[in-house]
Amino acid sequence: MQEAGALSDGEIVELIKAGTLGIEPFDEARLTPNGYDLEIREIVSPPAPPVSHGVSRLPAGTRFAVSTREYVRLPDSLMGNLWLRTSWARQGVLASFGVIDAGFEGELTLGAYASAEVEVEVGKTFAQMVFFRLGRPAIMPYAKRSGNYQGQRGVTLEPRGSDSSNR
C-alpha cells in the first residue's frame, strides 16, 4: 500500500518521465508547487459556435464551457482535483469542478459561469489540476465503471457512453 496524499511538482515530473502519468503536451513552466495549470483549447457558449482561436467576449449571466489543451492520462493509483485559477474568480467567473477519476484519459471539459462580463481567450490557463495518490489502486477505475467521457477531445457536453444516468 502506498502513502496517500497530494503530489509535489517533483513527484509529478517523476511520474511524467516514467510514463505513469500522462499530460500532453507537458510544459514544466506550467507546474505549480503542487499541481499543473491547464490551458483553454476551445470555448463553447451555446448557441454561439465554438471558439478555437482568439477571444470569446461573454456578457454577464453567461454559462460556458472550455476544453483543455492537455490530454490527461491518470493511472489507477492517482486521482485529480480541479480548481479554477483565482485570476478568473477575480474577474467574476464562477465554477465548481469535479474530480478526475483514477484511470481517466482524455481532454477535460470544464463548465463555468460569467457573473460579470469577461473575455475568455484560447491558450490562457484556466484551471489547476492537483493530483492525489490513492492508498491502493482503484479496483474499478473510470473506464471500467462508466467511461462515459473516456478519450474525449474538445468540449463534450453529453456523455459518450450508453449509461448516462446521473453522470
C-alpha positions in Angstrom: 0.0 0.0 0.0 1.3 3.5 -1.0 1.1 6.5 1.2 -1.8 8.7 0.1 -1.5 12.4 -0.4 -1.1 15.3 -2.8 1.8 15.1 -5.2 4.5 17.8 -5.3 5.9 19.3 -8.5 8.9 16.9 -8.3 6.7 13.9 -8.0 4.6 15.0 -11.0 7.7 15.3 -13.1 9.0 11.9 -12.0 5.7 10.2 -12.9 5.6 12.0 -16.3 9.2 10.9 -17.1 8.3 7.3 -16.0 5.2 7.3 -18.3 3.0 6.6 -15.3 1.1 9.9 -15.6 0.3 11.5 -18.9 -0.1 15.2 -19.7 0.2 16.0 -23.3 1.6 18.5 -24.2 3.6 18.8 -21.0 5.3 22.1 -20.2 7.4 22.3 -17.0 6.7 26.1 -16.9 3.1 25.4 -16.0 3.9 23.3 -13.0 2.9 24.7 -9.7 4.4 23.6 -6.3 1.6 21.0 -6.0 -0.1 20.9 -9.4 -0.3 21.8 -13.0 -2.0 24.7 -14.8 -4.3 23.7 -17.7 -4.8 25.8 -20.9 -8.0 26.6 -22.8 -8.2 24.8 -26.2 -11.9 25.5 -27.0 -14.7 27.7 -25.7 -18.4 26.9 -26.1 -21.3 29.1 -25.1 -24.4 27.9 -26.7 -26.0 28.8 -29.0 -22.8 30.6 -30.3 -20.4 28.4 -32.4 -17.3 27.0 -30.6 -14.3 29.3 -30.5 -10.9 27.6 -31.0 -8.8 30.7 -31.8 -8.8 34.1 -30.3 -11.1 35.6 -27.7 -14.7 35.0 -26.7 -16.4 38.0 -25.1 -19.1 36.7 -22.7 -21.7 39.0 -21.2 -22.6 38.7 -17.5 -25.0 35.8 -16.9 -23.5 33.5 -19.5 -22.9 29.8 -18.9 -19.9 28.5 -20.9 -17.6 25.5 -21.1 -14.0 25.2 -22.1 -11.9 22.2 -23.0 -8.3 21.8 -22.0 -5.4 21.8 -24.5 -3.9 19.0 -22.4 -4.8 15.3 -22.9 -4.6 13.8 -19.4 -4.0 10.1 -18.6 -4.2 9.0 -14.9 -3.2 5.6 -13.7 -5.4 3.5 -11.4 -3.4 4.8 -8.4 -4.0 8.6 -8.9 -7.0 10.9 -8.9 -7.1 14.6 -9.6 -8.9 17.7 -8.3 -9.6 20.7 -10.4 -9.5 24.3 -9.2 -10.4 27.5 -11.0 -7.4 29.8 -11.2 -8.0 32.7 -8.9 -7.3 35.2 -11.7 -10.6 34.1 -13.3 -12.5 34.3 -10.0 -11.3 37.9 -9.6 -12.9 38.7 -13.0 -16.3 37.3 -11.9 -16.0 33.7 -13.3 -17.7 31.1 -11.0 -17.0 27.4 -11.3 -17.2 24.2 -9.4 -15.3 21.3 -10.9 -15.4 17.6 -10.2 -12.8 15.0 -9.6 -10.7 13.4 -12.3 -11.2 9.7 -11.5 -8.4 7.2 -11.3 -8.0 5.7 -14.8 -9.4 8.6 -16.7 -7.9 9.5 -20.0 -8.9 12.5 -22.3 -9.1 16.2 -22.5 -11.2 17.8 -19.8 -14.4 19.8 -20.2 -14.9 22.5 -17.5 -18.1 24.3 -17.1 -18.3 27.9 -15.7 -20.5 30.9 -15.3 -19.6 34.6 -16.0 -21.2 36.7 -13.3 -19.7 39.8 -14.9 -18.7 40.5 -18.5 -15.5 38.6 -19.2 -13.1 37.9 -22.1 -12.0 34.3 -22.3 -9.0 33.6 -24.5 -7.9 30.4 -26.1 -4.4 29.5 -24.8 -4.8 31.1 -21.4 -4.5 29.0 -18.3 -7.9 28.4 -16.7 -7.7 25.7 -14.0 -5.1 24.0 -11.8 -5.0 20.2 -11.7 -3.8 18.7 -8.3 -3.0 15.0 -8.1 -3.6 12.7 -5.1 -2.1 9.3 -4.7 -4.7 6.7 -3.6 -3.8 4.4 -0.7 -4.4 1.5 -3.1 -5.1 1.4 -6.9 -8.8 1.6 -7.7 -10.4 -1.9 -8.2 -12.8 -0.4 -10.8 -11.1 2.6 -12.5 -13.0 5.1 -14.5 -13.0 3.2 -17.8 -14.5 0.1 -16.1 -17.1 2.0 -14.1 -18.7 4.1 -16.8 -16.1 5.6 -19.1 -18.7 8.0 -20.5 -16.1 10.6 -21.2 -13.1 8.4 -21.7 -10.9 9.6 -24.6 -12.9 12.8 -25.1 -11.5 15.7 -27.1 -12.9 19.2 -27.2 -15.9 20.4 -25.2 -18.0 17.4 -24.5 -21.4 18.3 -23.0 -23.2 14.9 -23.4 -22.0 11.5 -22.2 -20.4 9.4 -24.9 -21.4 6.1 -23.2 -24.8 4.4 -23.2 -25.4 4.7 -19.4 -25.8 8.4 -18.8 -28.0 8.4 -15.7 -26.8 10.8 -13.0 -23.4 11.5 -14.7 
